[in-house]
Structures are given as C-alpha cells and as structure tokens.
Amino acid sequence: MSRQKSVPFKSLKLLSAAAVAILASCAAPGGDHEAHVYPSSPAAPVGMAHSQADDPRVLVHFPDMLRAHTLANMRDHLLALAEIQDQLARGAFDKASDIAEQRLGMSSLGLHGAHDVAQFMPQGMQAAGTAMHRSASQFAIVAKDASVTGDVKGSVAALAKVTQTCVACHAAYRIQ
Ligand code: HEC
C-alpha cells in the first residue's frame, strides 16, 4: 500500500528474524555453551526433578522460606552488580572491590547462609555458586590493584567473568 506502511513492515521483519535467531540459540538442546557447562544430569539429590520439555533448566526444590530468602539474595546480587558498575564508572576501584568481596565474594558466604542453602542444591549448582563467589573475590583483587594502576579494562573484564557465573547458573537451574 502506501510508502509509510512498507517501512515499518520491513523493520518488523528484521526484528522478528532477530527474535527467531535468539530463541533458536536459546532453545537448542545441548547446542548452547551453557548446556555443556552443566551436563544434563548432575549427581541427583532428593527433591530434584527435570522440568518440562520447553524449559531445559533443572527444577530444584527448596523449602518455601529458603526459596524466598534465596530470591531476596539474588535481588541483592543484582543490586551489588549495579553498585559495582557505578563505582567503576566513578573510578572508585576500592569501593567497587569492597562491594564485590562483601556482597558476592567468599566473604559473603556467611551473610547468605550459604551452608543452609547448599544442602538442597545438586552438586553442579553448588559448583556454580562457588564459581560466583570465587570470581567475585578475584574481581575484588583486580579492582584493588586498579586503584593503583588505573586499569579499568582489567576490572571490567573481571566483572564480566562474575556476570557469566550468574548466567551459567540461571541457564541450568530454577527453584520455582
Ligand atoms: C548457584 C546458582 C545461581 C547463581 C550463581 C546466581 N543465581 Fe540468580 N537465581 C538462581 C535461581 C535458581 C533463581 C530462580 C530462577 C527461577 O526459579 O526461575 C535466581 C533468580 C535470580 C533473580 C530473580 C530474583 C526474583 O526475585 O525473582 C535475580 C535478580 C538474580 N537471580 C540475580 C543474580 C545475579 C546478579 C547473580 C550473579 C552475581 C546470580 N543471580 C547468580 C540461581 C543463581
């Protein structure tokens, strides 16, 4: 019809092609790299079940209170990432380092009641949690060094590694 209609139609087509590509890469069973990180059947503890065919994540059963507590922790993880990025942008490497160590790093294990939660997790999920704590403590060291060297790139790269550990666990497990 009119010229005005054909332009949005073209961009719609592009958008939907992109969406299909993204969906396809997410859905490919065993084809995406996350699936290789956590192969289909980690040592299976009580209370673990495989989810529906359209959701490849492993469903892990937590007691209700622990589930709510875990999700609240998760929201704080995201907040911590935002605060770290904000401090990095200001060149406040020391602050970024402290937030990472205390809220996400090895020092945060007590804070999160990690021991209580860990007993309900399959081994692969525990490993994913440990990877997150380790990478955050590693970032904390890199960012501390950066307060002397001013190495922004190294800090950003170390922070990306932390975010990748969030992504890896989310790709493999769910608790609701
Ligand atoms: C050991 C596994 C694991 C790691 C590591 C992990 N998460 Fe999660 N996270 C989960 C699970 C499981 C859920 C619930 C998802 C579901 O059941 O659909 C979740 C949910 C969340 C939610 C949603 C909370 C809500 O109220 O629904 C946020 C936000 C989140 N995570 C942020 C993060 C961030 C940021 C990181 C990294 C710094 C991270 N998580 C690392 C397992 C993990």
Boltz pocket constraint, residues with backbone or C-beta under 6 A from the ligand:
constraints:
  - pocket:
      binder: B
      contacts: [[A, 71], [A, 72], [A, 74], [A, 75], [A, 77], [A, 78], [A, 79], [A, 81], [A, 104], [A, 125], [A, 126], [A, 128], [A, 129], [A, 132], [A, 162], [A, 163], [A, 165], [A, 166], [A, 167], [A, 169], [A, 170], [A, 173], [A, 174], [A, 175], [A, 176]]
      max_distance: 6.0
